[in-house]
Amino acid sequence: HQHDIVDETATPLDQLQRRQYEGQLTQCVDRLDDAPRQAVLLAYFEGLTHEQLAARLQRPLGTVKTWVRRSLQQLKACLEDV
C-alpha cells in the first residue's frame, strides 16, 4: 500500500529566508543597550516574568518593564526597516 505523506520540511528557499531573517534579528538585538538586551533575552529564552527579571537583574520593576517594552518596540521598528 502506498500512502501520500506531506513533506513538512522547509524548502531550500524557506530555509534561506529563515536564515536571513534570523541574521537580521540578531543584528537588531545587537543594537539594543546591554541591560535591556539582557532583560529581553532572559524573558524570551528563560520565560522570566517582569518580577523575576527585576529580581534577577536587581533593578526596579518599572525599569525592567520599560526596558522590555521599549526594546520590543525597537526590535519591531528595526525589523520593519530591513
Backbone hydrogen bonds, N-H to C=O, Kabsch-Sander energy under -0.5 kcal/mol:
donor,donor_aa,acceptor,acceptor_aa,energy
5,I,3,H,-0.6
8,E,6,V,-0.8
15,Q,11,T,-2.6
16,L,12,P,-2.4
17,Q,13,L,-2.6
18,R,14,D,-2.3
19,R,15,Q,-2.3
20,Q,16,L,-2.4
21,Y,17,Q,-2.4
22,E,18,R,-2.7
23,G,19,R,-2.2
24,Q,20,Q,-2.2
25,L,21,Y,-2.8
26,T,22,E,-2.4
27,Q,23,G,-2.1
28,C,24,Q,-2.3
29,V,25,L,-2.8
30,D,26,T,-2.3
31,R,27,Q,-0.8
31,R,28,C,-0.7
32,L,29,V,-1.5
37,R,33,D,-2.4
38,Q,34,D,-2.5
39,A,35,A,-2.2
40,V,36,P,-2.4
41,L,37,R,-2.6
42,L,38,Q,-2.5
43,A,39,A,-2.3
44,Y,40,V,-2.6
45,F,41,L,-3.1
46,E,41,L,-0.5
46,E,42,L,-1.7
47,G,43,A,-0.6
48,L,42,L,-1.3
53,L,49,T,-2.7
54,A,50,H,-2.6
55,A,51,E,-2.0
56,R,52,Q,-2.7
57,L,53,L,-3.1
58,Q,54,A,-0.9
59,R,54,A,-1.8
64,V,60,P,-2.0
65,K,61,L,-2.5
66,T,62,G,-2.2
67,W,63,T,-2.6
68,V,64,V,-2.5
69,R,65,K,-2.6
70,R,66,T,-2.9
71,S,67,W,-2.5
72,L,68,V,-2.4
73,Q,69,R,-1.9
74,Q,70,R,-2.6
75,L,71,S,-2.7
76,K,72,L,-2.4
77,A,73,Q,-2.4
78,C,74,Q,-2.6
79,L,75,L,-2.6
80,E,76,K,-1.9
81,D,77,A,-1.5
82,V,78,C,-0.8
